[in-house]
Amino acid sequence: MTVRKPEWLKIRLETKGEYSKIKQIVESNNLHTICSSGRCPNIAKCWSMGTATFMILGDICTRSCKFCATQTGKPLAPEANEPEKIAESIRKMNLKHCVITSVSRDDLPDKGASFWVKTIYAVREKNPKTIIEVLTPDFDNIDEHLNIVFDAKPDIFGHNVETVKRLTLQIRNRAKYKNSLDVIRKAASKGLITKSGIMVGLGEAEIEVEEVLGDLRNAGCKMITIGQYLQPTKNNVPVSEYITPEQFEKYRKLGLDMGFNSVESAPLVRSSFMAERSFISSEISK
């Protein structure tokens, strides 16, 4: 049975302000964004505010997670000059805070880790004052690959656990709950500011959300996002429940009580939504 979308999830499209400028920069440079590939409900709002989340290593993923709208298949070879194009686009946008993510590239010998490093370095060289936030795949939890990304020292290292432990096998492909916690733990041990995110409305219980928040804090995670899962296509897993704004506020307070420096918890929150505000909040609460 289809669960009807509540009023609080109805979105008013905003295409004023910086929206056209961001759209033109992204399209003219033939770049990919998770905003469009992931069918993010906040694309109009974020682009109107002059922010975007860039997606490197193409737009075809080697995994087929049940919640994700990104294409699955055999990816093309990485585009050699993509790091420079990303860096130049960030300069043109005059971003104080940039977010970079990627598809999973299990087809590459290092899972794409070296390309991540090239991108971080290219962005930093051209935009030395810009905060660099990365949202990476798990690189199969292989230390050799993780360490070269850690050593590039992004300002924020993000990796999502996506859901509670019990539902991981049902909605994630190849990724493991323990591996995701290990990735966060290893990044934190390197002194990086760590961030993760979960979706709710997939059939989890409140006590399971509390458990995953506790597991992330124990792993050293400092920042967390909690948002409503929205079924992007008919081929993805359906929504089990629409969580109320009041419950999201309860999760926000729970996260802060657990010691997270920053908690973004609301129906339309996504991993990179209000990323700059979250970082500032995290720094203030140190």
C-alpha positions as CSV (number, residue, x, y, z in Angstrom):
1,M,0.0,0.0,0.0
2,T,1.3,3.5,-0.9
3,V,1.8,5.8,2.0
4,R,0.5,9.3,1.2
5,K,3.1,12.1,1.4
6,P,2.2,14.5,4.2
7,E,2.0,18.3,3.9
8,W,5.3,19.0,5.5
9,L,7.1,17.2,2.6
10,K,5.6,19.3,-0.1
11,I,8.3,21.4,-1.7
12,R,8.0,24.8,-3.4
13,L,10.5,25.1,-6.2
14,E,12.9,28.0,-6.0
15,T,14.7,29.0,-9.2
16,K,15.7,32.5,-8.4
17,G,18.9,33.9,-7.0
18,E,22.0,31.8,-7.9
19,Y,20.0,28.8,-9.3
20,S,20.6,29.7,-13.0
21,K,24.2,30.5,-12.4
22,I,25.0,27.2,-10.7
23,K,23.0,25.3,-13.3
24,Q,25.0,27.0,-16.1
25,I,28.4,26.3,-14.5
26,V,27.5,22.6,-13.8
27,E,26.2,22.0,-17.3
28,S,28.8,24.0,-19.2
29,N,31.6,22.0,-17.5
30,N,29.8,18.7,-18.0
31,L,30.0,18.0,-14.3
32,H,27.9,15.6,-12.2
33,T,26.1,16.6,-9.0
34,I,24.4,14.3,-6.5
35,C,21.8,17.0,-6.4
36,S,20.5,15.9,-9.8
37,S,21.8,12.3,-10.0
38,G,20.3,11.5,-6.6
39,R,17.1,13.4,-7.3
40,C,17.6,15.5,-4.2
41,P,14.4,17.3,-3.1
42,N,16.5,20.3,-2.1
43,I,18.2,21.0,-5.5
44,A,16.2,24.2,-6.2
45,K,16.7,25.6,-2.7
46,C,20.5,24.8,-2.5
47,W,21.2,26.0,-6.0
48,S,19.3,29.2,-5.4
49,M,21.6,29.7,-2.3
50,G,24.7,29.2,-4.5
51,T,25.6,25.7,-3.2
52,A,25.9,22.3,-4.9
53,T,27.4,18.9,-4.1
54,F,29.7,17.7,-6.8
55,M,30.0,14.1,-7.7
56,I,33.3,12.8,-9.1
57,L,34.2,9.6,-10.9
58,G,31.2,9.7,-13.2
59,D,27.5,9.1,-12.6
60,I,27.4,5.3,-12.9
61,C,27.8,3.3,-9.7
62,T,29.2,-0.2,-9.4
63,R,26.7,-0.9,-6.6
64,S,22.9,-1.1,-6.6
65,C,21.6,0.1,-3.2
66,K,17.9,-0.2,-2.9
67,F,17.4,3.4,-1.8
68,C,19.5,5.2,-4.4
69,A,18.5,6.7,-7.8
70,T,22.1,6.8,-9.2
71,Q,22.6,4.6,-12.3
72,T,24.1,1.2,-11.8
73,G,26.3,-0.5,-14.3
74,K,29.8,-0.5,-15.8
75,P,31.3,3.0,-15.4
76,L,33.5,4.8,-17.9
77,A,37.1,5.5,-17.2
78,P,37.6,8.5,-14.9
79,E,37.8,11.8,-16.7
80,A,41.4,12.9,-16.2
81,N,40.8,16.7,-16.0
82,E,37.7,16.4,-13.7
83,P,39.6,17.5,-10.6
84,E,40.6,20.7,-12.3
85,K,37.1,21.3,-13.6
86,I,35.7,20.9,-10.1
87,A,38.2,23.2,-8.7
88,E,37.6,25.9,-11.3
89,S,33.8,25.6,-10.9
90,I,34.1,26.1,-7.1
91,R,36.2,29.2,-7.8
92,K,33.6,30.6,-10.1
93,M,30.9,29.9,-7.6
94,N,33.0,31.6,-4.9
95,L,32.1,28.9,-2.4
96,K,33.3,29.2,1.2
97,H,32.3,25.5,1.8
98,C,32.2,22.8,-0.9
99,V,30.9,19.3,-0.7
100,I,32.3,16.5,-2.9
101,T,30.9,13.0,-3.2
102,S,31.3,10.1,-5.6
103,V,29.7,6.9,-6.9
104,S,31.3,3.7,-5.7
105,R,34.0,2.5,-8.1
106,D,34.7,-1.1,-7.1
107,D,36.0,-1.6,-10.7
108,L,39.1,0.5,-10.0
109,P,42.2,-1.1,-8.3
110,D,42.1,1.5,-5.5
111,K,38.3,2.0,-5.5
112,G,39.0,5.5,-6.8
113,A,41.0,6.7,-3.7
114,S,43.8,8.2,-5.7
115,F,41.3,10.2,-7.8
116,W,39.8,11.5,-4.6
117,V,43.2,12.8,-3.5
118,K,43.8,14.5,-6.9
119,T,40.4,16.2,-6.5
120,I,41.1,17.4,-2.9
121,Y,44.5,18.8,-3.9
122,A,43.2,20.5,-7.0
123,V,40.3,22.2,-5.1
124,R,42.7,23.3,-2.3
125,E,45.3,24.7,-4.7
126,K,42.7,26.9,-6.5
127,N,40.5,27.6,-3.5
128,P,42.8,27.7,-0.4
129,K,40.2,29.3,1.8
130,T,37.4,27.0,0.9
131,I,36.3,24.4,3.5
132,I,36.5,21.0,1.8
133,E,33.9,18.4,2.9
134,V,34.0,15.0,1.4
135,L,31.3,12.3,1.5
136,T,33.0,9.1,0.4
137,P,32.1,5.4,-0.2
138,D,33.7,2.8,2.1
139,F,36.6,1.8,-0.2
140,D,35.7,-1.7,1.0
141,N,37.2,-0.6,4.4
142,I,40.8,-1.2,3.0
143,D,43.3,0.7,5.0
144,E,45.7,1.3,2.1
145,H,42.9,3.1,0.2
146,L,41.4,4.9,3.2
147,N,44.8,6.2,4.4
148,I,45.7,8.1,1.2
149,V,42.3,9.9,1.4
150,F,42.8,10.6,5.1
151,D,46.3,11.9,4.4
152,A,44.9,14.5,2.0
153,K,43.3,16.0,5.1
154,P,39.8,17.2,3.9
155,D,38.3,19.6,6.5
156,I,35.4,17.2,7.0
157,F,35.4,13.5,6.3
158,G,31.9,12.1,5.8
159,H,30.7,8.6,5.2
160,N,27.1,7.5,5.6
161,V,25.9,4.5,7.5
162,E,22.5,5.2,5.7
163,T,20.3,3.1,7.9
164,V,20.1,1.1,11.1
165,K,22.0,-2.1,11.6
166,R,19.0,-4.4,11.1
167,L,18.0,-2.9,7.7
168,T,21.5,-2.6,6.2
169,L,21.5,-5.9,4.3
170,Q,18.0,-5.1,2.9
171,I,18.8,-1.7,1.4
172,R,22.6,-1.4,0.9
173,N,24.5,-3.4,-1.7
174,R,27.9,-4.7,-0.7
175,A,28.3,-2.1,2.1
176,K,28.3,-3.5,5.6
177,Y,27.2,-1.7,8.8
178,K,30.4,-2.6,10.7
179,N,32.6,-1.5,7.8
180,S,31.0,1.9,7.7
181,L,31.5,2.3,11.5
182,D,35.1,1.2,11.0
183,V,35.6,3.9,8.3
184,I,34.4,6.6,10.6
185,R,36.5,5.3,13.5
186,K,39.7,5.2,11.4
187,A,39.1,8.7,10.1
188,A,38.5,10.0,13.6
189,S,41.7,8.3,14.8
190,K,43.6,10.4,12.2
191,G,42.2,13.6,13.8
192,L,39.7,14.3,11.1
193,I,36.3,15.9,11.8
194,T,33.9,13.1,11.0
195,K,30.3,13.2,9.7
196,S,27.7,10.5,8.9
197,G,24.1,10.4,8.0
198,I,21.0,8.1,8.2
199,M,17.6,8.0,6.5
200,V,14.5,7.2,8.5
201,G,11.1,6.0,7.3
202,L,12.4,2.6,6.1
203,G,10.8,0.6,8.9
204,E,13.2,1.2,11.7
205,A,12.2,1.5,15.3
206,E,13.1,4.5,17.5
207,I,15.3,2.3,19.7
208,E,17.3,1.3,16.6
209,V,17.9,5.0,15.6
210,E,19.2,5.5,19.2
211,E,21.4,2.5,18.7
212,V,23.0,3.7,15.5
213,L,23.5,7.2,16.9
214,G,25.3,5.6,19.9
215,D,27.4,3.4,17.6
216,L,28.5,6.5,15.6
217,R,29.4,8.5,18.7
218,N,31.4,5.6,20.0
219,A,33.2,5.5,16.7
220,G,34.2,9.2,17.1
221,C,31.6,10.7,14.8
222,K,31.1,14.4,15.5
223,M,28.4,15.5,13.0
224,I,25.2,13.7,12.0
225,T,22.3,14.2,9.5
226,I,18.9,12.5,9.8
227,G,16.4,12.9,7.1
228,Q,13.3,11.3,5.7
229,Y,13.8,8.6,3.1
230,L,11.9,9.4,-0.1
231,Q,11.4,6.8,-2.8
232,P,13.2,8.2,-5.9
233,T,11.8,5.8,-8.5
234,K,9.4,2.9,-8.6
235,N,12.4,0.5,-8.7
236,N,13.6,1.6,-5.3
237,V,12.3,0.4,-1.9
238,P,9.1,2.0,-0.9
239,V,8.6,4.4,2.0
240,S,7.5,2.5,5.1
241,E,6.5,5.6,7.2
242,Y,6.7,9.4,7.0
243,I,8.3,10.5,10.2
244,T,6.8,13.6,11.8
245,P,8.7,16.9,12.4
246,E,8.2,16.4,16.1
247,Q,10.0,13.0,16.0
248,F,12.8,14.5,14.0
249,E,13.2,17.2,16.7
250,K,13.3,14.4,19.3
251,Y,16.1,12.8,17.3
252,R,17.9,16.1,17.1
253,K,17.8,16.6,20.8
254,L,18.9,13.0,21.4
255,G,21.9,13.5,19.2
256,L,23.0,16.6,21.0
257,D,22.5,14.9,24.3
258,M,24.8,12.1,23.1
259,G,27.5,14.6,22.4
260,F,27.4,15.2,18.6
261,N,28.8,18.7,17.8
262,S,26.2,19.2,15.1
263,V,22.8,17.5,14.4
264,E,20.7,18.3,11.4
265,S,17.4,16.4,11.8
266,A,14.3,17.3,9.7
267,P,12.2,15.7,7.0
268,L,14.1,17.2,4.1
269,V,17.6,17.0,5.6
270,R,20.2,15.3,3.3
271,S,23.9,14.6,3.8
272,S,25.1,17.9,2.5
273,F,22.1,20.1,3.2
274,M,23.1,23.3,5.0
275,A,26.7,21.8,5.2
276,E,28.3,25.2,5.9
277,R,25.9,26.0,8.7
278,S,26.5,22.5,10.2
279,F,30.3,23.0,10.1
280,I,30.1,26.4,11.8
281,S,27.8,24.9,14.4
282,S,30.2,22.1,15.0
283,E,33.1,24.4,15.4
284,I,31.3,26.6,17.9
285,S,30.3,23.7,20.0
286,K,33.9,22.4,20.4
